Amino acid sequence: MTNAEDNMINYLRETYATALEIPEEMVSPDIDLEAEFGLDSLQHRLVLTKAGERWAVDLGRVESPATITVRSVAQLLKDAGATEQG
């Protein structure tokens, strides 16, 4: 994993932890956020909106991954054209 990928993963971990009101340490890159922490669609959409603004990509019509993990959302951002910031 590159430094830029680490930065994206860390940003998403922090943002999901804030949305879920849990410690960031609990949000690993591969944990199912819906199953483990009860992430709801509004919380997920708020994180996507912030991430889309940060990486200047339009995620408005993007379909969320079947299993929402930090890693799957990072891939969604990359697929939408996000350029990783170091």
Contact map, one row per residue, 1 for C-alpha under 8 A:
11101100000000000000000000000000000000000000000000000000000000000000000000000000000000
11111100000000000000000000000000000000000000000000000000000000000000000000000000000000
11111110000000000000000000000000000000000000000000000000000000000000000000000000000001
01111111000000000000000000000000000000000000000000000000000000000000000000000000000111
11111111100000000000000000000000000000000000000000000000000000000000000000000000000100
11111111110000000000000000000000000000000000000000000000000000000000000000000000000000
00111111111000000000000000000000000000000000000000000000000000000000000000000000000011
00011111111100000000000000000000000000000000000000000000000000000000000001000000000110
00001111111110000000000000001000000000000000000000000000000000000000011001000000000000
00000111111111000000000000000000000000000000000000000000000000000000000000000000000000
00000011111111100000000000000000000000000000000000000000000000000000000000000000000000
00000001111111110000000000000000000000000000001000100000000000000000010001000000000000
00000000111111111000000100111000000000000000000000000000000000000000010000000000000000
00000000011111111100000100000000000000000000000000000000000000000000000000000000000000
00000000001111111110000000000000000000000000001000000000000000000000000000000000000000
00000000000111111111000000100000000000000011001000000000000000000000000000000000000000
00000000000011111111111101100000000000000000000000000000000000000000000000000000000000
00000000000001111111111100000000000000000000000000000000000000000000000000000000000000
00000000000000111111100000000000000000000010011000000000000000000000000000000000000000
00000000000000011111110000000000000010100010000000000000000000000000000000000000000000
00000000000000001111111000000000000000000000000000000000000000000000000000000000000000
00000000000000001101111101000000000000000000000000000000000000000000000000000000000000
00000000000000001100111111100000000000000000000000000000000000000000000000000000000000
00000000000011001100011111100000000000000000000000000000000000000000000000000000000000
00000000000000000000001111110000000000000000000000000000000000000000000000000000000000
00000000000000001000011111110000000000000000000000000000000000000000000000000000000000
00000000000010011000001111111010100000000000000000000000000000000000010000000000000000
00000000000010000000000011111110000000000000000000000000000000000000010000000000000000
00000000100010000000000000111110000000000000000000000000000000000000111000000000000000
00000000000000000000000000011111000000000000000000000000000000000000111100000000000000
00000000000000000000000000111111100100000000000000000000000000000000110000000000000000
00000000000000000000000000000111111110000000000000000000000000000011100000000000000000
00000000000000000000000000100011111111100000000000000000000000000001100000000000000000
00000000000000000000000000000001111111110000000000000000000000000011000000000000000000
00000000000000000000000000000001111111100000000000000000000000000000000000000000000000
00000000000000000000000000000011111111000000000000000000000000000000000000000000000000
00000000000000000001000000000001111111100000000000000000000000000000000000000000000000
00000000000000000000000000000000111111110000000000000000000000000000000000000000000000
00000000000000000001000000000000111011111011000000000000000000000000000000000000000000
00000000000000000000000000000000010001111111000000000000000000000000000000000000000000
00000000000000000000000000000000000000111111100000000000000000000000000000000000000000
00000000000000000000000000000000000000011111110000000000000000000000000000000000000000
00000000000000010011000000000000000000111111111000000000000000000000000000000000000000
00000000000000010000000000000000000000111111111100000000000000000000000000000000000000
00000000000000000000000000000000000000001111111110000000000000000000000000000000000000
00000000000000000010000000000000000000000111111111000000000000000000000000000000000000
00000000000100110010000000000000000000000011111111100000000000000000000000000000000000
00000000000000000000000000000000000000000001111111110000001000000000000000000000000000
00000000000000000000000000000000000000000000111111111000001000000000000000000000000000
00000000000000000000000000000000000000000000011111111100000000000000000000000000000000
00000000000100000000000000000000000000000000001111111110000000000000000000001000000000
00000000000000000000000000000000000000000000000111111111111000000000000000001000000000
00000000000000000000000000000000000000000000000011111111110000000000000000000000000000
00000000000000000000000000000000000000000000000001111111000000000000000000000000000000
00000000000000000000000000000000000000000000000000111111100000000000000000000000011110
00000000000000000000000000000000000000000000000000011111110000000000000000000000010000
00000000000000000000000000000000000000000000000000011011111000000000000000001001110000
00000000000000000000000000000000000000000000000000011001111110000000000000000001000000
00000000000000000000000000000000000000000000000110010000111111000000000000001001000000
00000000000000000000000000000000000000000000000000000000011111000000000000000000000000
00000000000000000000000000000000000000000000000000000000011111100000000000000000000000
00000000000000000000000000000000000000000000000000000000001111110000000000000000000000
00000000000000000000000000000000000000000000000000000000000011111000000000000000000000
00000000000000000000000000000000000000000000000000000000000001111101000010010000000000
00000000000000000000000000000000000000000000000000000000000000111111000110010000000000
00000000000000000000000000000000000000000000000000000000000000011111000000000000000000
00000000000000000000000000000001010000000000000000000000000000001111100100000000000000
00000000000000000000000000000001110000000000000000000000000000011111110110000000000000
00000000000000000000000000001111100000000000000000000000000000000011111110000000000000
00000000100110000000000000111110000000000000000000000000000000000001111111000000000000
00000000100000000000000000001100000000000000000000000000000000000000111111100000000000
00000000000000000000000000000100000000000000000000000000000000001011111111110000000000
00000000000000000000000000000000000000000000000000000000000000011001111111111000000000
00000001100100000000000000000000000000000000000000000000000000000000011111111100000000
00000000000000000000000000000000000000000000000000000000000000000000001111111110000000
00000000000000000000000000000000000000000000000000000000000000011000000111111111000000
00000000000000000000000000000000000000000000000000110000101000000000000011111111110000
00000000000000000000000000000000000000000000000000000000000000000000000001111111111100
00000000000000000000000000000000000000000000000000000000000000000000000000111111110000
00000000000000000000000000000000000000000000000000000000111000000000000000011111110000
00000000000000000000000000000000000000000000000000000000100000000000000000001111111000
00000000000000000000000000000000000000000000000000000011100000000000000000001111111100
00000000000000000000000000000000000000000000000000000010000000000000000000000100111110
00011001000000000000000000000000000000000000000000000010000000000000000000000100011111
00010011000000000000000000000000000000000000000000000010000000000000000000000000001111
00110010000000000000000000000000000000000000000000000000000000000000000000000000000111
